[in-house]
Amino acid sequence: MKYKILNTISEYPEEAKKVIERLGTVDYKQLTQEELNACIADYDIILVQLGLNLHKEALDRATRLQVIATSTTGLDHIDVAYAQTKRIEVISLRGEDAFLRTITGTAELAFCMLIELARKTLWAFDSVKSQVWDRDLFRGHNLSGMTLGIVGLGRLGSLMAQYGKAFNMNVIYVDPNVTNPAYKKVTLDEVLRESDAISIHVHLKEDTENMFNAEAFAQMKRSTYLINTSRGKIVNEEAVLEALKRGALAGYGTDVLAGELDFNGKMFSIYPLVEYAKTHDTAIILPHIGGMTVESRIATDLFIAKKTLGYLEQGR
């Protein structure tokens, strides 16, 4: 059977194109949410990335859709449970642990943001671009000797822990599903109280949403840096903004925002956390680029293309 396929992924690698085109006719389109909703009924398969949502409104229009393929581990842009009721298969990177251990970009970015906050490198560069050469304005802090708390010692958390060790940091972690004798296992409260830097590496679920709220920030040292490359809603953004304003948190580095699924394009409305970051050197906000390296995108898009091909060639 030849399928009609919609591929909404920008800069899709040639290696993956060769695989997915074996399944049928592929339309490569960069769409807004409204455009996707208008044309989704024409397709059997859709390849999607973050920025487009396949929630109930879109899925109700998808009368012939059989497969949604996404090169992500997070699935909050897809209503998986509702898709299942419509017998639509969702193919993703979730659970592909052996493959994912080869994808390091997100952990590298998390550690990069920690360095940038501690050493104020972004703002020092801005100063030089403004033709000011004054190193006394940018006295940062050593990472060596700090305690790095990892929330979730899975694939990315483990990589972050390794980077911390390489910088002579004391690594502690909380994860009910993992025991790793290389690092000290503690409770979440201990991570909050003892850490000089905390990096979040858990999936967004009911019990992790708003995990970092006002109560959590009240337990943390005023000198703590918080890094979030997981999902925006794990951190209560009103609470983190208030903590930053009060000086109750040394810095927040994130490449995820709670409202990012509603941006649907390059422009978005005034966002309080972003507005704060414009004028302060305690917040770094990046547009969800953790996995957006050339190497990571080629590998993940090719992997999902092959996984989709295998699923359909096996007769579903």
C-alpha positions in Angstrom: 0.0 0.0 0.0 1.2 3.5 -0.9 0.5 6.1 1.7 0.0 9.8 1.5 2.4 11.5 3.9 2.7 15.0 5.4 6.2 15.9 6.6 6.1 19.2 8.6 9.7 18.9 9.8 12.0 21.7 8.7 15.4 20.9 7.1 14.6 17.2 6.9 17.8 15.2 6.2 18.2 13.5 2.8 19.0 10.2 4.5 15.6 10.2 6.2 13.8 11.4 3.0 15.1 8.3 1.2 13.5 6.1 3.9 10.2 7.8 4.3 9.6 8.1 0.6 9.6 4.3 0.3 6.2 4.5 1.9 4.5 6.7 -0.7 4.0 10.3 -1.7 5.4 12.8 0.7 4.4 16.5 0.9 7.0 18.6 2.6 5.2 21.6 4.1 5.9 24.2 6.8 2.5 24.9 8.2 0.8 27.0 10.9 -1.6 25.2 13.2 -4.6 26.5 11.3 -3.1 25.3 8.0 -2.4 21.9 9.5 -6.0 21.6 10.8 -7.3 22.5 7.3 -5.3 19.8 5.4 -4.8 17.0 7.9 -7.8 15.0 6.5 -5.8 14.4 3.3 -3.1 12.3 4.9 -2.4 8.8 6.2 0.9 9.6 8.0 2.1 12.8 9.5 5.7 13.6 10.7 5.6 16.4 13.2 8.0 18.3 15.5 7.4 20.7 18.4 5.5 23.8 17.3 2.4 22.0 15.9 -0.1 20.3 18.2 -2.0 17.2 17.4 -4.7 17.5 20.1 -8.4 16.8 19.8 -9.3 19.5 17.4 -6.7 18.4 14.8 -7.3 14.7 15.4 -11.1 15.0 14.9 -10.3 16.3 11.4 -7.8 13.5 10.7 -10.3 11.1 9.2 -7.7 8.8 7.4 -4.7 9.3 9.6 -3.0 6.1 10.7 0.4 7.2 12.1 1.8 10.2 13.9 5.6 10.2 13.9 7.6 12.6 16.1 11.3 12.8 16.7 10.8 13.6 20.4 10.7 11.9 23.8 8.2 14.4 25.2 4.7 14.0 23.8 2.8 16.9 25.3 2.2 18.2 21.7 0.2 15.1 21.0 -3.0 13.8 22.7 -1.8 10.3 22.8 -4.8 8.8 24.6 -7.2 10.4 22.2 -5.2 9.3 19.2 -5.4 5.7 20.5 -9.2 5.9 20.7 -9.1 6.7 17.0 -6.7 3.8 16.3 -3.8 6.2 15.4 -0.4 4.9 16.2 2.0 7.4 17.8 5.7 6.7 17.0 8.3 8.6 19.0 11.7 8.3 20.7 10.2 7.6 24.1 11.6 4.3 25.5 14.3 4.0 22.9 17.0 4.1 25.5 19.9 2.4 23.6 19.5 4.8 20.7 19.0 7.9 22.9 22.2 7.3 24.8 24.0 8.4 21.7 22.1 11.7 21.6 23.9 14.2 23.8 22.9 17.6 22.6 20.4 18.4 25.3 22.7 17.6 28.2 25.5 19.5 26.6 23.2 22.6 26.3 22.1 22.2 30.0 25.7 22.3 31.2 26.4 25.2 28.8 23.7 27.3 30.4 25.1 26.5 33.8 28.5 27.8 32.8 27.0 30.8 31.2 25.0 31.7 34.3 27.9 31.1 36.7 30.4 33.1 34.5 28.1 35.7 33.0 29.6 35.0 29.6 26.6 36.1 27.5 26.5 39.5 29.2 30.2 39.9 29.0 30.0 39.3 25.3 27.2 41.9 25.0 29.5 44.4 26.8 32.3 43.8 24.4 29.9 44.2 21.5 29.1 47.6 23.0 32.8 48.4 23.0 33.3 48.1 26.7 36.3 46.2 28.0 35.9 45.8 31.8 36.4 42.4 33.3 35.6 43.6 36.8 31.9 43.8 35.7 31.7 40.1 35.3 33.1 38.3 38.3 31.4 34.9 38.2 31.8 31.7 40.2 33.8 28.5 39.9 31.8 25.3 39.3 34.5 23.2 40.9 33.5 22.4 44.5 29.8 23.2 44.0 27.1 20.6 44.6 25.2 19.7 41.5 21.7 18.2 42.1 20.2 16.1 39.4 16.4 15.6 39.3 16.0 12.4 37.3 19.1 10.3 36.7 18.0 8.8 33.3 19.9 9.3 30.1 20.2 13.1 30.2 20.6 13.2 33.9 23.4 10.7 33.8 25.2 12.7 31.1 24.8 15.9 33.2 26.2 14.1 36.2 29.3 13.0 34.2 29.9 16.6 33.1 29.6 17.7 36.7 32.2 15.2 37.8 34.5 16.3 35.0 34.3 19.9 36.5 35.0 18.5 40.0 31.5 19.1 41.3 29.9 17.0 44.0 27.0 15.2 42.4 23.8 14.2 44.2 20.6 13.0 42.6 16.9 12.1 43.2 15.3 9.4 41.1 13.0 6.7 42.6 13.7 4.4 39.6 17.5 4.5 39.5 20.3 3.6 41.8 23.8 4.6 40.7 26.6 4.1 43.2 28.8 6.6 41.4 26.7 9.4 42.8 24.9 10.1 46.1 21.2 9.3 46.1 19.1 11.7 48.2 15.5 12.9 48.5 14.1 15.9 46.6 14.1 18.0 49.7 17.8 17.3 50.1 18.5 18.2 46.5 16.7 21.5 47.1 18.5 22.3 50.3 22.0 21.1 49.5 22.5 22.0 45.8 24.4 25.0 44.4 23.0 24.0 41.0 20.0 21.9 40.0 19.4 20.4 36.6 15.9 19.0 35.7 15.7 15.8 33.7 12.2 14.3 34.2 9.2 13.9 31.9 6.2 16.2 32.3 3.6 14.2 34.1 0.8 14.9 36.7 3.3 14.5 39.6 6.0 16.6 38.0 4.0 19.5 36.8 4.8 22.6 39.0 7.4 20.5 40.8 9.5 23.6 41.2 7.0 25.9 42.9 7.2 28.6 45.6 7.6 26.0 48.3 10.5 24.4 46.5 12.2 27.8 45.9 11.9 28.6 49.6 14.0 25.5 50.4 16.8 26.4 48.0 19.9 28.5 48.7 19.8 32.0 47.4 23.0 31.1 45.5 21.5 28.2 43.5 21.3 28.0 39.7 18.3 26.1 38.2 18.6 24.6 34.8 15.5 23.3 32.9 15.8 21.5 29.5 12.9 19.2 30.2 9.5 20.9 29.9 8.4 24.4 30.9 5.5 23.4 33.1 7.7 21.5 35.5 8.7 24.9 36.8 6.0 27.2 38.0 7.0 30.3 36.0 5.3 32.8 38.3 7.2 31.4 41.2 10.6 31.3 39.5 10.1 34.9 38.3 9.3 36.0 41.8 12.3 34.1 43.2 14.6 35.8 40.7 13.2 39.2 41.4 13.6 38.7 45.2 17.2 37.4 44.8 16.1 34.1 46.2 17.6 32.3 43.2 21.0 33.0 41.6 19.9 32.2 38.1 17.5 30.3 35.8 18.6 28.8 32.5 15.9 27.2 30.3 15.2 26.3 26.7 11.6 25.4 27.5 8.6 27.6 28.4 5.2 26.6 29.8 3.4 28.5 27.0 5.6 27.4 24.0 3.0 25.0 22.5 0.8 28.0 21.9 3.4 30.1 20.0 2.7 28.4 16.7 5.3 30.5 14.9 8.3 32.9 15.2 6.4 35.7 17.1 4.7 35.5 20.4 3.0 37.9 22.8 4.7 39.6 25.7 5.9 36.9 28.1 6.8 37.9 31.7 9.8 35.6 32.1 11.2 36.7 28.7 10.7 40.4 29.6 12.6 39.9 32.8 15.5 38.2 31.0 15.8 41.2 28.7 17.2 43.4 31.5 18.7 40.9 34.0 21.8 38.7 34.0 20.1 36.0 36.0 18.0 34.4 33.3 18.8 32.7 30.0 15.9 31.6 27.8 16.5 29.7 24.5 13.9 28.5 22.0 13.9 24.8 22.8 17.2 24.0 21.0 18.5 21.2 23.3 18.3 18.6 20.6 18.7 21.0 17.7 22.3 20.1 16.6 23.0 18.9 13.1 24.1 15.5 14.3 21.2 15.0 16.6 18.6 16.0 14.0 20.0 13.7 11.4 20.2 10.8 13.8 16.7 11.2 15.3 14.9 12.0 12.1 16.5 9.0 10.4 15.7 6.7 13.4 12.0 7.8 13.4 11.8 7.4 9.6 13.1 3.8 9.9 10.9 3.0 12.9 7.8 4.3 10.9 8.8 2.2 7.9 9.3 -0.9 10.0 6.0 -0.5 11.7 4.0 -0.2 8.5 6.0 -2.9 6.6 5.2 -5.3 9.4 1.5 -4.8 8.6 0.8 -2.7 11.7 
